[in-house]
Amino acid sequence: MGKSKSSVNLAAVILPAAITAMAGIIGAYFSYSAGVSAVRIPLAATQTAEAASSPNYPPVASAVGGESGTSGIPIAIDSASAWQFTGVTAAAGDIISIEVVGGKWTPYRIPFPEDVRSGIPEDLENKLSSEIYMNGYPETAGSGDVNACEPEDLCPMLGYSVGGLVARIGSFNYFIGNKCTFRVADAGQIFLQINDVIDEPSYNFGVLAIEIDFPNDINPVISEGCGIPTP
């Protein structure tokens, strides 16, 4: 079953127990929000400039620092934005590693209905500084949901997890998930996004902190189940 906004059973999500547990939900939400804020790291301007101006572009520089690295600052990828340029380019045949090092996101997050909010004690609701939300799909660190995208979902990669991290390099897409080390099939700039349609209004929420590296191992271990080039 793919991600159809209308297919989420709100009645099954909102149980009477949710009202009595609302204080815990609110606390978890604000705690999570603080964590997301910590990984809202903009792509360093120097990182983009160094990548674009390099005489070897692509790719001798790594996006994560180290011996051949640049700024060492993780790249923030927003779940609500389509293909985001990482400032890194790869050549055909390169082996690269893309890893989630922080943050979580979900492909479907909406406000709690008013009838549920009405059950919150007034003194507690007065303390809220923003809307209370619920997730129709679980938050993950790039792995995505157990359900795969179906044609009607309009995901970049059909047959792969809804909400997973995916990459576009040249003319191919790659499913990344939490971490993937793979061989690049076509040269190009590296773009990342959530495996979901980016629509308006956006129901996606969350940011992942990403690191990209070009392993120096003589025989790097290629990941299984990810990084398969898909036109």
ChimeraX commands (.cxc) that place a marker at each C-alpha (Angstrom):
marker #1 position 0.00,0.00,0.00 radius 0.5
marker #1 position 1.46,3.33,-1.03 radius 0.5
marker #1 position 1.09,6.73,0.48 radius 0.5
marker #1 position -2.30,8.11,-0.46 radius 0.5
marker #1 position -3.20,11.12,1.66 radius 0.5
marker #1 position -6.86,10.09,1.64 radius 0.5
marker #1 position -6.10,6.49,2.59 radius 0.5
marker #1 position -4.86,7.27,6.10 radius 0.5
marker #1 position -7.50,6.09,8.58 radius 0.5
marker #1 position -7.75,8.99,10.98 radius 0.5
marker #1 position -10.35,7.19,13.07 radius 0.5
marker #1 position -7.87,4.44,13.77 radius 0.5
marker #1 position -5.14,6.93,14.62 radius 0.5
marker #1 position -7.18,9.03,17.05 radius 0.5
marker #1 position -8.22,6.89,20.00 radius 0.5
marker #1 position -9.88,8.01,23.20 radius 0.5
marker #1 position -6.63,7.24,24.99 radius 0.5
marker #1 position -4.91,9.95,22.94 radius 0.5
marker #1 position -6.76,12.59,24.91 radius 0.5
marker #1 position -5.60,11.34,28.30 radius 0.5
marker #1 position -2.04,10.97,26.94 radius 0.5
marker #1 position -2.02,14.41,25.32 radius 0.5
marker #1 position 0.46,15.90,27.76 radius 0.5
marker #1 position 2.98,13.23,26.83 radius 0.5
marker #1 position 2.35,13.75,23.14 radius 0.5
marker #1 position 2.89,17.49,23.47 radius 0.5
marker #1 position 6.11,17.01,25.40 radius 0.5
marker #1 position 7.42,14.55,22.82 radius 0.5
marker #1 position 6.52,16.93,20.00 radius 0.5
marker #1 position 8.41,19.87,21.46 radius 0.5
marker #1 position 11.37,17.66,22.32 radius 0.5
marker #1 position 11.44,16.41,18.74 radius 0.5
marker #1 position 11.12,19.95,17.38 radius 0.5
marker #1 position 14.22,20.95,19.33 radius 0.5
marker #1 position 16.08,18.02,17.83 radius 0.5
marker #1 position 15.03,18.98,14.31 radius 0.5
marker #1 position 16.16,22.55,14.87 radius 0.5
marker #1 position 19.59,21.25,15.78 radius 0.5
marker #1 position 20.06,19.73,12.33 radius 0.5
marker #1 position 18.67,22.61,10.27 radius 0.5
marker #1 position 22.20,23.27,9.07 radius 0.5
marker #1 position 22.43,25.26,5.82 radius 0.5
marker #1 position 24.81,24.00,3.17 radius 0.5
marker #1 position 28.01,25.98,3.71 radius 0.5
marker #1 position 28.57,28.55,0.97 radius 0.5
marker #1 position 32.25,27.63,0.94 radius 0.5
marker #1 position 31.36,24.00,0.39 radius 0.5
marker #1 position 29.35,24.79,-2.74 radius 0.5
marker #1 position 31.99,27.21,-4.00 radius 0.5
marker #1 position 34.85,24.77,-3.47 radius 0.5
marker #1 position 32.98,21.98,-5.24 radius 0.5
marker #1 position 32.05,24.17,-8.21 radius 0.5
marker #1 position 35.49,25.76,-8.60 radius 0.5
marker #1 position 37.57,22.62,-8.22 radius 0.5
marker #1 position 39.68,21.83,-11.32 radius 0.5
marker #1 position 38.87,18.18,-10.64 radius 0.5
marker #1 position 35.11,18.76,-10.36 radius 0.5
marker #1 position 34.08,15.93,-10.15 radius 0.5
marker #1 position 34.97,14.80,-7.43 radius 0.5
marker #1 position 38.23,14.63,-5.37 radius 0.5
marker #1 position 36.52,16.52,-2.50 radius 0.5
marker #1 position 34.36,14.87,0.12 radius 0.5
marker #1 position 31.34,16.59,1.64 radius 0.5
marker #1 position 32.16,15.31,5.12 radius 0.5
marker #1 position 35.66,16.58,5.74 radius 0.5
marker #1 position 38.68,14.38,6.38 radius 0.5
marker #1 position 41.86,14.11,4.30 radius 0.5
marker #1 position 40.17,15.20,1.06 radius 0.5
marker #1 position 37.21,16.97,2.61 radius 0.5
marker #1 position 35.89,20.52,2.54 radius 0.5
marker #1 position 33.94,22.08,5.42 radius 0.5
marker #1 position 32.98,18.96,7.36 radius 0.5
marker #1 position 29.47,20.39,7.89 radius 0.5
marker #1 position 26.56,17.95,7.39 radius 0.5
marker #1 position 24.13,18.83,4.61 radius 0.5
marker #1 position 20.53,19.57,5.64 radius 0.5
marker #1 position 17.89,17.96,3.42 radius 0.5
marker #1 position 14.31,19.16,3.97 radius 0.5
marker #1 position 11.45,16.69,3.51 radius 0.5
marker #1 position 9.22,19.45,2.09 radius 0.5
marker #1 position 11.53,20.39,-0.81 radius 0.5
marker #1 position 12.11,18.61,-4.11 radius 0.5
marker #1 position 15.57,17.63,-5.40 radius 0.5
marker #1 position 18.11,19.61,-3.35 radius 0.5
marker #1 position 21.65,20.08,-4.67 radius 0.5
marker #1 position 24.27,18.92,-2.16 radius 0.5
marker #1 position 27.17,20.91,-3.63 radius 0.5
marker #1 position 28.89,17.65,-4.60 radius 0.5
marker #1 position 29.39,16.06,-8.03 radius 0.5
marker #1 position 30.34,12.47,-8.84 radius 0.5
marker #1 position 31.90,10.87,-11.91 radius 0.5
marker #1 position 30.66,7.67,-13.54 radius 0.5
marker #1 position 32.27,4.73,-11.78 radius 0.5
marker #1 position 32.90,6.58,-8.50 radius 0.5
marker #1 position 32.02,4.73,-5.32 radius 0.5
marker #1 position 30.29,7.06,-2.89 radius 0.5
marker #1 position 28.77,6.71,0.56 radius 0.5
marker #1 position 25.70,8.71,1.60 radius 0.5
marker #1 position 24.72,8.49,5.28 radius 0.5
marker #1 position 22.08,10.06,7.53 radius 0.5
marker #1 position 23.83,11.35,10.66 radius 0.5
marker #1 position 20.96,13.19,12.36 radius 0.5
marker #1 position 17.32,14.21,12.26 radius 0.5
marker #1 position 14.05,12.50,11.38 radius 0.5
marker #1 position 11.23,13.12,8.93 radius 0.5
marker #1 position 7.80,11.85,7.95 radius 0.5
marker #1 position 5.96,12.00,4.60 radius 0.5
marker #1 position 2.63,12.78,6.26 radius 0.5
marker #1 position 2.08,15.11,9.23 radius 0.5
marker #1 position -1.18,17.00,9.86 radius 0.5
marker #1 position -2.73,18.96,12.73 radius 0.5
marker #1 position -4.88,17.13,15.27 radius 0.5
marker #1 position -8.56,17.69,14.41 radius 0.5
marker #1 position -10.36,20.35,16.43 radius 0.5
marker #1 position -12.60,17.81,18.16 radius 0.5
marker #1 position -9.51,16.15,19.65 radius 0.5
marker #1 position -7.97,19.49,20.63 radius 0.5
marker #1 position -11.18,20.41,22.42 radius 0.5
marker #1 position -10.49,17.62,24.92 radius 0.5
marker #1 position -7.22,19.20,26.07 radius 0.5
marker #1 position -7.43,20.95,29.47 radius 0.5
marker #1 position -7.59,24.72,28.97 radius 0.5
marker #1 position -4.57,25.48,31.14 radius 0.5
marker #1 position -2.46,23.05,29.10 radius 0.5
marker #1 position -3.66,24.36,25.74 radius 0.5
marker #1 position -2.85,27.92,26.81 radius 0.5
marker #1 position 0.78,26.89,27.21 radius 0.5
marker #1 position 1.04,25.72,23.61 radius 0.5
marker #1 position 2.96,28.00,21.29 radius 0.5
marker #1 position 2.05,26.13,18.09 radius 0.5
marker #1 position -0.33,23.62,16.58 radius 0.5
marker #1 position -0.42,20.01,17.79 radius 0.5
marker #1 position 0.33,17.50,15.05 radius 0.5
marker #1 position 0.03,13.79,14.40 radius 0.5
marker #1 position 1.89,11.60,11.93 radius 0.5
marker #1 position 0.04,9.46,9.42 radius 0.5
marker #1 position 3.36,7.78,8.65 radius 0.5
marker #1 position 6.09,7.12,11.24 radius 0.5
marker #1 position 9.12,9.36,11.56 radius 0.5
marker #1 position 12.32,7.69,10.34 radius 0.5
marker #1 position 15.95,8.65,9.86 radius 0.5
marker #1 position 15.79,8.05,6.12 radius 0.5
marker #1 position 14.71,4.41,6.02 radius 0.5
marker #1 position 11.10,5.23,5.15 radius 0.5
marker #1 position 7.89,3.31,5.79 radius 0.5
marker #1 position 7.27,-0.42,5.39 radius 0.5
marker #1 position 4.92,0.45,2.53 radius 0.5
marker #1 position 6.38,0.91,-0.93 radius 0.5
marker #1 position 5.47,3.74,-3.29 radius 0.5
marker #1 position 2.83,2.84,-5.85 radius 0.5
marker #1 position 2.19,4.63,-9.18 radius 0.5
marker #1 position -0.59,6.80,-7.75 radius 0.5
marker #1 position 1.79,8.12,-5.09 radius 0.5
marker #1 position 3.95,9.89,-7.70 radius 0.5
marker #1 position 7.17,9.15,-5.79 radius 0.5
marker #1 position 10.55,9.58,-7.50 radius 0.5
marker #1 position 11.22,5.85,-7.00 radius 0.5
marker #1 position 8.31,3.41,-7.27 radius 0.5
marker #1 position 8.57,0.12,-5.43 radius 0.5
marker #1 position 10.77,1.60,-2.69 radius 0.5
marker #1 position 9.81,2.76,0.80 radius 0.5
marker #1 position 7.57,5.80,1.12 radius 0.5
marker #1 position 9.55,8.48,2.97 radius 0.5
marker #1 position 12.97,6.98,2.33 radius 0.5
marker #1 position 15.98,9.07,1.33 radius 0.5
marker #1 position 16.67,8.96,-2.42 radius 0.5
marker #1 position 19.37,10.44,-4.64 radius 0.5
marker #1 position 19.54,11.64,-8.24 radius 0.5
marker #1 position 22.88,11.65,-10.04 radius 0.5
marker #1 position 22.93,12.31,-13.78 radius 0.5
marker #1 position 20.15,10.33,-15.44 radius 0.5
marker #1 position 19.66,7.81,-12.62 radius 0.5
marker #1 position 17.88,7.70,-9.24 radius 0.5
marker #1 position 19.16,5.67,-6.29 radius 0.5
marker #1 position 17.41,4.57,-3.10 radius 0.5
marker #1 position 19.66,5.45,-0.16 radius 0.5
marker #1 position 17.71,4.84,3.07 radius 0.5
marker #1 position 19.76,5.44,6.26 radius 0.5
marker #1 position 23.09,4.71,4.59 radius 0.5
marker #1 position 24.25,3.38,1.25 radius 0.5
marker #1 position 27.64,2.84,-0.38 radius 0.5
marker #1 position 27.30,2.33,-4.13 radius 0.5
marker #1 position 28.90,2.79,-7.55 radius 0.5
marker #1 position 27.70,5.74,-9.59 radius 0.5
marker #1 position 26.39,4.78,-13.04 radius 0.5
marker #1 position 26.33,8.24,-14.61 radius 0.5
marker #1 position 28.28,11.45,-13.91 radius 0.5
marker #1 position 26.40,14.38,-12.44 radius 0.5
marker #1 position 25.59,16.61,-9.51 radius 0.5
marker #1 position 24.21,14.82,-6.44 radius 0.5
marker #1 position 20.64,15.78,-5.52 radius 0.5
marker #1 position 18.69,14.37,-2.55 radius 0.5
marker #1 position 15.04,14.35,-1.46 radius 0.5
marker #1 position 12.41,12.30,0.35 radius 0.5
marker #1 position 10.81,9.47,-1.64 radius 0.5
marker #1 position 7.45,11.17,-1.86 radius 0.5
marker #1 position 5.56,13.60,-4.03 radius 0.5
marker #1 position 6.29,17.21,-3.05 radius 0.5
marker #1 position 2.85,18.79,-3.30 radius 0.5
marker #1 position 1.10,21.92,-2.06 radius 0.5
marker #1 position 0.30,22.19,0.71 radius 0.5
marker #1 position 3.15,20.00,1.84 radius 0.5
marker #1 position 2.31,17.31,4.38 radius 0.5
marker #1 position 5.97,16.34,4.74 radius 0.5
marker #1 position 7.83,17.36,7.88 radius 0.5
marker #1 position 11.37,17.09,9.18 radius 0.5
marker #1 position 14.99,17.53,8.17 radius 0.5
marker #1 position 17.84,15.03,7.85 radius 0.5
marker #1 position 21.53,15.81,8.30 radius 0.5
marker #1 position 23.47,14.05,5.53 radius 0.5
marker #1 position 27.13,13.23,4.99 radius 0.5
marker #1 position 28.57,12.28,1.60 radius 0.5
marker #1 position 31.97,10.64,1.24 radius 0.5
marker #1 position 34.14,8.97,-1.38 radius 0.5
marker #1 position 35.64,5.96,0.45 radius 0.5
marker #1 position 39.40,5.59,0.10 radius 0.5
marker #1 position 39.31,1.84,0.76 radius 0.5
marker #1 position 40.97,-0.32,-1.87 radius 0.5
marker #1 position 37.97,-2.65,-1.88 radius 0.5
marker #1 position 35.04,-0.70,-0.39 radius 0.5
marker #1 position 32.04,-2.74,0.67 radius 0.5
marker #1 position 29.07,-2.06,-1.62 radius 0.5
marker #1 position 25.73,-2.01,0.22 radius 0.5
marker #1 position 23.00,-4.50,-0.63 radius 0.5
marker #1 position 19.40,-3.51,-1.26 radius 0.5
marker #1 position 20.18,0.13,-2.10 radius 0.5
marker #1 position 22.07,2.21,-4.62 radius 0.5
marker #1 position 20.72,0.36,-7.64 radius 0.5
marker #1 position 20.61,2.81,-10.58 radius 0.5
marker #1 position 17.04,3.34,-11.76 radius 0.5
marker #1 position 16.29,5.43,-14.88 radius 0.5
marker link #1:1,2 radius 0.2
marker link #1:2,3 radius 0.2
marker link #1:3,4 radius 0.2
marker link #1:4,5 radius 0.2
marker link #1:5,6 radius 0.2
marker link #1:6,7 radius 0.2
marker link #1:7,8 radius 0.2
marker link #1:8,9 radius 0.2
marker link #1:9,10 radius 0.2
marker link #1:10,11 radius 0.2
marker link #1:11,12 radius 0.2
marker link #1:12,13 radius 0.2
marker link #1:13,14 radius 0.2
marker link #1:14,15 radius 0.2
marker link #1:15,16 radius 0.2
marker link #1:16,17 radius 0.2
marker link #1:17,18 radius 0.2
marker link #1:18,19 radius 0.2
marker link #1:19,20 radius 0.2
marker link #1:20,21 radius 0.2
marker link #1:21,22 radius 0.2
marker link #1:22,23 radius 0.2
marker link #1:23,24 radius 0.2
marker link #1:24,25 radius 0.2
marker link #1:25,26 radius 0.2
marker link #1:26,27 radius 0.2
marker link #1:27,28 radius 0.2
marker link #1:28,29 radius 0.2
marker link #1:29,30 radius 0.2
marker link #1:30,31 radius 0.2
marker link #1:31,32 radius 0.2
marker link #1:32,33 radius 0.2
marker link #1:33,34 radius 0.2
marker link #1:34,35 radius 0.2
marker link #1:35,36 radius 0.2
marker link #1:36,37 radius 0.2
marker link #1:37,38 radius 0.2
marker link #1:38,39 radius 0.2
marker link #1:39,40 radius 0.2
marker link #1:40,41 radius 0.2
marker link #1:41,42 radius 0.2
marker link #1:42,43 radius 0.2
marker link #1:43,44 radius 0.2
marker link #1:44,45 radius 0.2
marker link #1:45,46 radius 0.2
marker link #1:46,47 radius 0.2
marker link #1:47,48 radius 0.2
marker link #1:48,49 radius 0.2
marker link #1:49,50 radius 0.2
marker link #1:50,51 radius 0.2
marker link #1:51,52 radius 0.2
marker link #1:52,53 radius 0.2
marker link #1:53,54 radius 0.2
marker link #1:54,55 radius 0.2
marker link #1:55,56 radius 0.2
marker link #1:56,57 radius 0.2
marker link #1:57,58 radius 0.2
marker link #1:58,59 radius 0.2
marker link #1:59,60 radius 0.2
marker link #1:60,61 radius 0.2
marker link #1:61,62 radius 0.2
marker link #1:62,63 radius 0.2
marker link #1:63,64 radius 0.2
marker link #1:64,65 radius 0.2
marker link #1:65,66 radius 0.2
marker link #1:66,67 radius 0.2
marker link #1:67,68 radius 0.2
marker link #1:68,69 radius 0.2
marker link #1:69,70 radius 0.2
marker link #1:70,71 radius 0.2
marker link #1:71,72 radius 0.2
marker link #1:72,73 radius 0.2
marker link #1:73,74 radius 0.2
marker link #1:74,75 radius 0.2
marker link #1:75,76 radius 0.2
marker link #1:76,77 radius 0.2
marker link #1:77,78 radius 0.2
marker link #1:78,79 radius 0.2
marker link #1:79,80 radius 0.2
marker link #1:80,81 radius 0.2
marker link #1:81,82 radius 0.2
marker link #1:82,83 radius 0.2
marker link #1:83,84 radius 0.2
marker link #1:84,85 radius 0.2
marker link #1:85,86 radius 0.2
marker link #1:86,87 radius 0.2
marker link #1:87,88 radius 0.2
marker link #1:88,89 radius 0.2
marker link #1:89,90 radius 0.2
marker link #1:90,91 radius 0.2
marker link #1:91,92 radius 0.2
marker link #1:92,93 radius 0.2
marker link #1:93,94 radius 0.2
marker link #1:94,95 radius 0.2
marker link #1:95,96 radius 0.2
marker link #1:96,97 radius 0.2
marker link #1:97,98 radius 0.2
marker link #1:98,99 radius 0.2
marker link #1:99,100 radius 0.2
marker link #1:100,101 radius 0.2
marker link #1:101,102 radius 0.2
marker link #1:102,103 radius 0.2
marker link #1:103,104 radius 0.2
marker link #1:104,105 radius 0.2
marker link #1:105,106 radius 0.2
marker link #1:106,107 radius 0.2
marker link #1:107,108 radius 0.2
marker link #1:108,109 radius 0.2
marker link #1:109,110 radius 0.2
marker link #1:110,111 radius 0.2
marker link #1:111,112 radius 0.2
marker link #1:112,113 radius 0.2
marker link #1:113,114 radius 0.2
marker link #1:114,115 radius 0.2
marker link #1:115,116 radius 0.2
marker link #1:116,117 radius 0.2
marker link #1:117,118 radius 0.2
marker link #1:118,119 radius 0.2
marker link #1:119,120 radius 0.2
marker link #1:120,121 radius 0.2
marker link #1:121,122 radius 0.2
marker link #1:122,123 radius 0.2
marker link #1:123,124 radius 0.2
marker link #1:124,125 radius 0.2
marker link #1:125,126 radius 0.2
marker link #1:126,127 radius 0.2
marker link #1:127,128 radius 0.2
marker link #1:128,129 radius 0.2
marker link #1:129,130 radius 0.2
marker link #1:130,131 radius 0.2
marker link #1:131,132 radius 0.2
marker link #1:132,133 radius 0.2
marker link #1:133,134 radius 0.2
marker link #1:134,135 radius 0.2
marker link #1:135,136 radius 0.2
marker link #1:136,137 radius 0.2
marker link #1:137,138 radius 0.2
marker link #1:138,139 radius 0.2
marker link #1:139,140 radius 0.2
marker link #1:140,141 radius 0.2
marker link #1:141,142 radius 0.2
marker link #1:142,143 radius 0.2
marker link #1:143,144 radius 0.2
marker link #1:144,145 radius 0.2
marker link #1:145,146 radius 0.2
marker link #1:146,147 radius 0.2
marker link #1:147,148 radius 0.2
marker link #1:148,149 radius 0.2
marker link #1:149,150 radius 0.2
marker link #1:150,151 radius 0.2
marker link #1:151,152 radius 0.2
marker link #1:152,153 radius 0.2
marker link #1:153,154 radius 0.2
marker link #1:154,155 radius 0.2
marker link #1:155,156 radius 0.2
marker link #1:156,157 radius 0.2
marker link #1:157,158 radius 0.2
marker link #1:158,159 radius 0.2
marker link #1:159,160 radius 0.2
marker link #1:160,161 radius 0.2
marker link #1:161,162 radius 0.2
marker link #1:162,163 radius 0.2
marker link #1:163,164 radius 0.2
marker link #1:164,165 radius 0.2
marker link #1:165,166 radius 0.2
marker link #1:166,167 radius 0.2
marker link #1:167,168 radius 0.2
marker link #1:168,169 radius 0.2
marker link #1:169,170 radius 0.2
marker link #1:170,171 radius 0.2
marker link #1:171,172 radius 0.2
marker link #1:172,173 radius 0.2
marker link #1:173,174 radius 0.2
marker link #1:174,175 radius 0.2
marker link #1:175,176 radius 0.2
marker link #1:176,177 radius 0.2
marker link #1:177,178 radius 0.2
marker link #1:178,179 radius 0.2
marker link #1:179,180 radius 0.2
marker link #1:180,181 radius 0.2
marker link #1:181,182 radius 0.2
marker link #1:182,183 radius 0.2
marker link #1:183,184 radius 0.2
marker link #1:184,185 radius 0.2
marker link #1:185,186 radius 0.2
marker link #1:186,187 radius 0.2
marker link #1:187,188 radius 0.2
marker link #1:188,189 radius 0.2
marker link #1:189,190 radius 0.2
marker link #1:190,191 radius 0.2
marker link #1:191,192 radius 0.2
marker link #1:192,193 radius 0.2
marker link #1:193,194 radius 0.2
marker link #1:194,195 radius 0.2
marker link #1:195,196 radius 0.2
marker link #1:196,197 radius 0.2
marker link #1:197,198 radius 0.2
marker link #1:198,199 radius 0.2
marker link #1:199,200 radius 0.2
marker link #1:200,201 radius 0.2
marker link #1:201,202 radius 0.2
marker link #1:202,203 radius 0.2
marker link #1:203,204 radius 0.2
marker link #1:204,205 radius 0.2
marker link #1:205,206 radius 0.2
marker link #1:206,207 radius 0.2
marker link #1:207,208 radius 0.2
marker link #1:208,209 radius 0.2
marker link #1:209,210 radius 0.2
marker link #1:210,211 radius 0.2
marker link #1:211,212 radius 0.2
marker link #1:212,213 radius 0.2
marker link #1:213,214 radius 0.2
marker link #1:214,215 radius 0.2
marker link #1:215,216 radius 0.2
marker link #1:216,217 radius 0.2
marker link #1:217,218 radius 0.2
marker link #1:218,219 radius 0.2
marker link #1:219,220 radius 0.2
marker link #1:220,221 radius 0.2
marker link #1:221,222 radius 0.2
marker link #1:222,223 radius 0.2
marker link #1:223,224 radius 0.2
marker link #1:224,225 radius 0.2
marker link #1:225,226 radius 0.2
marker link #1:226,227 radius 0.2
marker link #1:227,228 radius 0.2
marker link #1:228,229 radius 0.2
marker link #1:229,230 radius 0.2
marker link #1:230,231 radius 0.2
view
